[in-house]
Amino acid sequence: MDALRSVFSSTPAASAENKMASNVLITGANRGIGLEMVRQMVEDKGRVKKLFACCRDPNGPNAEALQDLAKEHPDIIIVTMDVNNLESIKEAAKVVGLKVGEEGLNLLVNNAGIGLEGSIQETTSKQMLDSFETNVLGPMNVIKEFLPLLRVAAKASKISGMSCNKAAVINMSSMEASMDITKYTYSEAAVVPFRVSKAALNMVAVCASEELKKEKILITLMHPGWVRTDTGGVDAEIDVKVSVKGILKVMGTMGEKQTGMFLDYQGKTQPW
């Protein structure tokens, strides 16, 4: 698990007490990239103190794999959170706040999202609104409600600058949000609600990165690659293990230069 060790290993500016991102939260953790991220993080023993795996229905059939994983790893704390429901997000923040206390939250991964398809002519207002609710308002509200816990972690850390070991928000975006790339990929994947909502998420994240820069809270965006998940489909280029391994490796290199950037799972800068 060399990639994971690079995320939660000490940096030259870090003291021995700060060599791991103690408290991590992942939304949409019951399947796909979110579930694999939980798995790879907890399998490297001693690197995560508390991992809050959030999903809408922890007791439902879609969360069975997460429940099984949590039985094997006591570091996993499953938390109910519906990113489409502000009260649910607020309640989750209270639960996590009580668990982390004065340590705060070191790393928040905004992973939950939906991928609705449709061309301009086919897309309905409801599809667009649903996509914005989940892919834009959801991550924005999660950042806002967990910001107090990120601030606690940033102030408590002895790490200078910005780092995923200190206080960071990683927003899972997509190459399909890129306006430059759309001209080359649109004919194969119209997916207008997904493209437009993820492009809006990119702007939210860049705005947040500017707003929180002075507080040394890192905010960035990541394209996980074309991954074989429910959203990516069976014909996608890579599996979730390859994607997540790359994501974690890139996260381990992030500092002040990466805040507000749009990177892929290999660390390549993506065009806006």
C-alpha positions in Angstrom: 0.0 0.0 0.0 2.8 2.4 -0.9 0.3 4.9 -2.5 -1.7 5.1 0.7 1.4 5.5 2.9 2.3 8.5 0.8 -1.0 10.2 1.7 -0.7 9.6 5.4 3.1 9.8 5.9 5.0 12.5 7.5 6.3 15.5 5.5 9.4 17.6 6.2 7.2 20.1 7.9 5.4 17.6 10.0 6.2 16.4 13.5 6.0 12.8 14.5 2.6 13.4 16.1 1.2 14.6 12.8 2.3 11.8 10.5 -1.2 10.6 9.8 -4.5 12.2 8.8 -6.3 11.0 12.0 -9.9 11.7 11.0 -11.3 11.2 7.5 -14.8 11.5 6.1 -16.0 10.1 2.8 -19.5 10.6 1.3 -21.1 8.1 -0.9 -19.0 5.4 0.8 -21.3 2.5 0.3 -20.3 1.7 -3.3 -17.9 2.3 -6.2 -15.0 4.7 -5.6 -16.2 5.6 -2.1 -16.3 2.1 -0.9 -12.9 1.2 -2.4 -11.4 4.3 -0.8 -12.6 3.2 2.6 -11.2 -0.2 1.9 -7.7 0.9 0.9 -7.5 3.4 3.7 -8.3 1.0 6.5 -6.3 -1.9 5.2 -3.1 0.1 5.8 -3.1 -0.4 9.6 -2.4 2.6 11.8 -2.7 5.2 9.1 -6.3 6.3 9.9 -7.6 6.9 13.4 -11.3 7.4 12.6 -12.8 6.9 9.2 -16.4 8.2 8.8 -18.1 6.3 6.0 -21.2 8.2 5.0 -24.2 7.1 3.0 -27.9 7.7 2.7 -29.1 4.3 4.0 -26.5 2.4 6.0 -29.0 -0.4 6.8 -30.2 -0.9 3.2 -29.2 -3.5 0.7 -26.8 -1.1 -1.1 -24.7 -0.8 2.0 -24.1 -4.4 2.8 -20.5 -4.4 1.5 -19.8 -1.4 3.7 -21.3 -3.0 6.7 -19.3 -6.1 6.2 -16.1 -4.1 5.9 -16.9 -2.2 9.1 -17.3 -5.5 10.9 -13.7 -6.3 10.0 -12.2 -2.8 10.7 -13.2 -1.0 14.0 -11.7 2.2 12.5 -14.7 2.6 10.3 -17.6 4.5 11.7 -20.7 4.4 9.5 -22.7 7.6 9.5 -26.1 8.3 7.9 -25.9 11.2 5.5 -28.2 12.2 2.6 -26.3 14.9 0.7 -29.7 16.0 -0.7 -31.0 16.8 2.7 -29.5 19.7 4.6 -30.8 18.5 8.0 -29.2 15.1 7.4 -25.9 16.8 6.7 -26.2 18.9 9.9 -27.0 15.9 12.0 -24.0 14.0 10.5 -21.8 16.9 11.3 -23.0 16.8 15.0 -22.3 13.1 15.2 -18.8 13.4 13.7 -18.0 16.5 15.8 -18.7 14.5 19.0 -16.4 11.8 17.8 -13.4 13.9 16.8 -13.6 16.5 19.5 -10.6 18.8 19.7 -8.8 16.9 16.9 -11.2 18.1 14.3 -11.6 16.6 10.8 -8.4 16.3 8.7 -9.8 15.1 5.4 -13.2 15.3 3.8 -13.8 13.6 0.5 -16.9 14.8 -1.4 -17.6 11.6 -3.4 -21.4 11.2 -3.5 -22.9 12.1 -6.8 -25.2 11.0 -9.6 -24.6 10.7 -13.4 -27.8 11.3 -15.3 -27.7 11.1 -19.1 -29.3 13.1 -21.9 -28.7 15.5 -24.7 -29.8 19.1 -24.6 -33.0 18.1 -26.5 -33.7 15.1 -24.2 -32.8 16.5 -20.7 -35.7 17.6 -18.6 -35.8 20.3 -16.0 -36.2 17.7 -13.3 -33.1 15.8 -14.4 -31.1 19.0 -14.3 -32.4 20.1 -10.9 -31.8 16.6 -9.5 -28.2 16.7 -10.7 -27.6 20.2 -9.2 -29.1 19.1 -5.9 -26.8 16.1 -5.6 -23.6 17.2 -7.5 -23.5 20.9 -6.5 -25.6 21.8 -3.5 -24.8 18.5 -1.8 -21.0 19.0 -1.8 -21.3 22.7 -1.1 -23.5 22.1 2.0 -21.2 19.4 3.2 -18.2 21.8 3.1 -20.2 24.4 4.9 -21.4 22.2 7.7 -18.1 20.4 8.3 -16.0 23.6 8.0 -15.9 24.2 11.8 -14.4 20.7 12.2 -11.8 21.4 9.4 -10.9 24.7 11.1 -10.3 22.9 14.4 -8.0 20.4 12.6 -6.2 23.2 10.7 -5.5 25.1 14.0 -4.5 22.0 15.9 -2.0 20.8 13.3 1.7 21.5 13.6 2.1 21.1 9.8 2.9 24.3 8.0 1.1 25.2 4.8 -1.6 22.9 3.3 -1.8 19.2 3.3 -4.3 16.3 3.3 -2.7 15.4 6.7 -3.9 18.7 8.1 -7.2 20.0 6.7 -8.4 19.3 3.2 -11.5 18.8 1.0 -11.2 16.6 -2.1 -14.1 17.0 -4.5 -14.6 14.2 -7.0 -15.4 15.8 -10.3 -15.0 14.5 -13.8 -13.2 15.1 -17.1 -16.7 15.5 -18.6 -17.0 18.7 -16.7 -14.2 20.2 -18.9 -15.5 22.7 -21.5 -12.3 22.2 -23.5 -12.7 18.4 -23.7 -16.5 18.4 -24.3 -16.0 19.3 -28.0 -14.1 16.0 -28.4 -16.2 13.7 -26.2 -19.8 15.0 -26.5 -20.7 12.8 -29.5 -19.9 9.7 -27.5 -21.4 10.8 -24.2 -23.9 13.6 -24.1 -24.7 13.3 -20.4 -25.7 17.0 -20.2 -27.0 17.0 -16.6 -23.8 15.3 -15.4 -21.5 17.6 -17.4 -23.2 20.8 -16.4 -23.5 20.0 -12.7 -19.9 18.8 -12.4 -18.7 22.0 -14.1 -20.7 23.9 -11.5 -19.1 21.9 -8.7 -15.7 22.9 -10.1 -16.6 26.5 -9.7 -17.9 25.9 -6.1 -14.6 24.2 -5.2 -12.4 27.0 -6.8 -14.4 29.6 -4.9 -14.1 27.7 -1.6 -10.3 27.3 -2.2 -10.0 31.1 -2.5 -12.2 31.7 0.5 -10.4 29.3 2.8 -6.8 29.8 1.6 -5.9 32.1 4.5 -7.1 29.4 6.9 -4.7 26.9 5.3 -7.5 24.5 4.3 -6.8 22.8 1.0 -9.7 22.5 -1.4 -9.2 20.7 -4.8 -10.9 18.7 -7.5 -10.1 15.3 -8.9 -11.1 13.3 -12.0 -10.9 9.6 -11.0 -10.5 8.4 -14.5 -13.0 6.5 -16.6 -13.8 3.9 -14.0 -15.9 0.7 -14.1 -18.6 1.7 -11.7 -22.4 2.1 -11.9 -21.8 5.6 -13.3 -18.8 4.8 -15.6 -20.2 1.5 -17.0 -18.7 -1.8 -17.8 -16.7 -0.6 -20.8 -14.7 1.9 -18.8 -10.9 2.0 -19.0 -9.9 1.1 -15.4 -11.3 -0.5 -12.3 -11.9 1.1 -8.9 -8.7 -0.3 -7.3 -6.5 1.3 -9.9 -8.4 4.6 -9.7 -8.3 4.8 -5.9 -4.7 3.8 -5.6 -3.8 6.7 -8.0 -6.1 9.1 -6.2 -4.4 8.4 -2.8 -1.0 8.7 -4.3 -1.8 12.1 -5.8 -3.4 13.3 -2.5 -0.1 12.5 -0.8 1.6 15.1 -3.0 -0.8 17.9 -2.5 0.1 21.2 -0.9 -0.5 24.9 -1.4 0.2 24.7 -5.1 -2.6 22.3 -5.6 -5.4 24.1 -3.8 -8.0 25.2 -6.3 -6.6 22.8 -9.0 -8.4 20.2 -11.1 -6.2 17.0 -11.3 -6.8 13.4 -12.4 -5.9 10.2 -10.6 -2.4 10.3 -12.2 -1.8 13.8 -11.0 -2.2 15.4 -14.5 -3.8 18.9 -14.6 -7.2 18.8 -16.3 -8.4 21.6 -18.6 -11.3 23.7 -17.4 
